[in-house]
Structures are given as C-alpha cells and as structure tokens.
Amino acid sequence: MLQGFHHIAISCADIDKSIAFYTAIGGTVYRTWGEGKSRACMIGFGKENYLELFANGAPGRPADQNIVHFAFRSTDTAADFAKAIAAGAVETKPVADFTIPSKPEPLAIRFAFCRGLDGEIIEFFQVM
C-alpha cells in the first residue's frame, strides 16, 4: 500500500553546496553513500520525507533536467508496482532487493522503477 512520497531525487552540480543549503533551511542528513560522481545523500524533512541528492549534475544544466525521479513510500512494493504496470506504466527496473551501503548504517530496501504515462520516472520504495 502506498503511504505517500518517500523522496524526490535531483542531480547536483556541487553536492557539498547542496547539502549545506538543504541543511541550512532545516533538513538533516539521513544517509550518505558513494564517492565522486557516484556520491549521494538523503536529506530528511519532517517524518520520513526526503530529498535524495546525487553528485552527477552538470553546472548550467536547466533546472527541469536535474529532477531524476520521485519515489512513493510503499509497504508492498511488488503489489504497488504491479498496479502501476496494470494501469499503463512501463517497467524500467523490476522489483529488487538491495542494501544501500550508506552511513551511518546500511539501508535495506525493496524497490522498482517505471515510466508513468507522461514519461516521468517513478520509484516504488520500501524500507525493509
């Protein structure tokens, strides 16, 4: 069952500046992982609402091209993903389990990706 939004993911030209900005306006670092252009961070806002930052952005890229995807919080990723596919979404990554090697501790998740009816990238995200 979908529980709301889990996160919105964006690409950052300078992830350190973005982390500083979002923590300055009230966010808190929830998880970090990776290095270089593979570096990422989740910033928490309120209860289980996150902004996921990726270090693979390019300076000067139009803002609308920096949104990578949005993720629904799910209690049953497989069932919610199946509903989306049945309703017309196109699968881009099937349901899978993964552990993000994040700090301060790893985060075990179940997730899947699809394209919505307007081409938007949707993730179904379940913390295990």
C-alpha atoms as one frame of an Amber mdcrd trajectory, in Angstrom:
protein
   0.000   0.000   0.000   1.301   3.439  -0.861   1.940   5.626   2.175   2.820
   8.906   0.437   6.041  10.190  -1.046   9.379   8.897   0.215  11.764  11.131
  -1.740  12.444  13.274  -4.757  15.853  12.763  -6.361  17.858  15.528  -8.008
  21.278  15.795  -9.646  23.576  18.424  -8.117  26.417  20.301  -9.789  28.054
  20.690  -6.347  26.676  18.197  -3.840  28.541  19.742  -0.891  26.916  23.118
  -1.524  23.529  21.444  -1.937  23.907  19.523   1.334  24.899  22.766   3.089
  21.912  24.593   1.579  19.297  21.976   2.443  20.610  21.518   5.992  20.690
  25.318   6.429  16.964  25.510   5.657  16.068  22.787   8.162  16.928  19.408
   6.673  19.078  16.808   8.394  21.448  14.335   6.785  19.755  10.918   6.935
  22.135   8.741   4.885  25.207   9.226   2.672  26.975   6.812   0.315  29.320
   6.567  -2.642  32.267   8.638  -3.823  32.967  11.124  -6.606  30.188  11.347
  -9.216  28.578   8.298  -7.531  28.216  10.142  -4.209  24.698  10.539  -2.849
  22.904  11.825   0.220  19.380  11.708   1.599  18.291  14.819   3.489  15.320
  14.400   5.824  12.500  16.900   6.171   9.898  16.009   8.762   8.805  12.428
   9.277  10.123  10.146   6.516  10.205  12.831   3.814  13.486  13.011   1.945
  15.355  14.786  -0.789  17.877  12.477  -2.465  20.899  14.306  -3.858  23.214
  12.838  -6.492  26.649  14.311  -7.301  26.340  13.652 -11.036  24.838  17.002
 -12.036  26.377  19.396 -14.514  26.867  23.131 -13.993  24.456  25.160 -16.083
  22.051  22.281 -16.753  18.442  23.514 -16.983  16.695  23.023 -13.644  13.980
  20.787 -15.089  16.664  18.327 -16.218  18.006  17.926 -12.677  14.990  16.015
 -11.384  15.939  12.343 -11.602  12.792  10.669 -10.229  10.250  10.703  -7.428
   9.588   7.796  -5.101   6.452   6.605  -3.385   6.769   5.107   0.108   5.326
   1.605  -0.084   4.515  -1.187   2.333   4.324  -3.714  -0.536   6.489  -2.716
  -3.481   5.589  -5.736  -5.611   1.825  -5.169  -5.314   2.023  -1.399  -5.817
   4.348  -1.801  -8.800   2.008  -4.377 -10.354  -0.887  -1.909 -10.025   1.136
   0.765 -11.817   2.032  -1.578 -14.679  -1.587  -2.733 -14.973  -2.672   0.913
 -15.143  -0.359   1.631 -18.097   3.102   2.386 -16.683   6.120   0.867 -18.451
   8.573  -1.160 -16.364  12.163   0.076 -16.449  13.573  -1.857 -13.444  11.743
  -4.825 -11.921  11.232  -5.305  -8.198  14.550  -5.963  -6.482  16.040  -6.036
  -3.015  19.157  -4.013  -2.341  21.140  -2.729   0.594  22.411   0.817   0.134
  25.908   0.846   1.675  25.113   4.086   3.448  26.382   5.783   6.583  25.681
   5.848   9.476  24.334   2.359   8.697  23.323   0.333   5.632  19.734   0.705
   4.437  17.941  -2.432   3.188  15.264  -1.619   0.620  12.922  -3.200  -1.921
  12.369  -1.023  -4.970  11.214  -0.917  -8.593  11.123   1.724 -11.338   8.718
   2.513 -14.150   7.840   5.339 -16.521   4.484   6.980 -15.947   2.070   7.978
 -18.660   3.947  11.228 -19.352   7.417   9.684 -19.268   8.132  10.592 -15.639
  10.343   8.166 -13.736   8.593   6.689 -10.708  10.206   4.595  -7.992   8.355
   2.405  -5.531  10.472   2.360  -2.361  10.107   0.137   0.685  12.433   0.138
   3.675  12.865  -3.457   4.792
